[in-house]
Amino acid sequence: MQKSKYYFCYSPLLHKFLHNKKKIPYICAALREDTLEKFWLYEKNSELEKSLKEFTAIFKN
C-alpha cells in the first residue's frame, strides 16, 4: 500500500499552529463528506513533520 503524500489536519488548534505560527501553506480546506467535519490539507514534507513533532511536544505533554 502506498503512503499518502498529504496530511489531513482536523484540529483547528494544530492548523493555527502550522499555518499561522509556522507559516506552512495548506492546499485547501474542505468538509469531510460523511461527517461534515472541517479539515485542512497539507503536503507532507520534512518541514511539516518537524512542526508536527514540535506541536506534540508542546501541547500533548
N, C-alpha and C positions, 0 to 999 in steps of 0.2 A: 504494500500500500504506500502510495506517495504522500509525503508530508505536504501540508498546505504551506504556501508561501505568504499567507495572510493571517493576521491576528484579529479576531473578533473581540472587541472590548465592550462588555455590557455594564461596566461600572462607571457611573458619572464621575466619581472621585478619581479613579485611575485615568479616565480620559482627560480630566482637567490637569492632572499631573503630567501626563505625556504631552499634551498639546500646548498648554499654557506655560508650564514651568520648563519642560524640556524642549519645547518648540519642534516637536516631531509632527510632521503633517499627516493627516489621515486622508484616506482615499475618498470615503463617503460616509454618510450617516444614513441609517435606514431603520425600519422596523422589522423585526422577525415576524414572518407571516402568521405562524401558528399561535404566538403569544402576544404579539404587538409590543414586545419589549424592544426599546431603542438600543442600537449598538453603533459603534464607530469601527470602521475597517481600516486597519493599519497594515502596511507591508512589513513583513518580518525582515530584520537585518540586525547587525551587531549593536547598533545604537539603541534599537528598541529592546533587545534582550538585556542590555546593560541597565536600561531605565526600569525595566520590569523587576529586575533583581533589587535595584535601589528602592523602588516603591515597596516591595515586600519587606525589606529590611526596616524601612521607616514605619510603615503602617500595620504590619502584621505581627510585630513583636511586642 
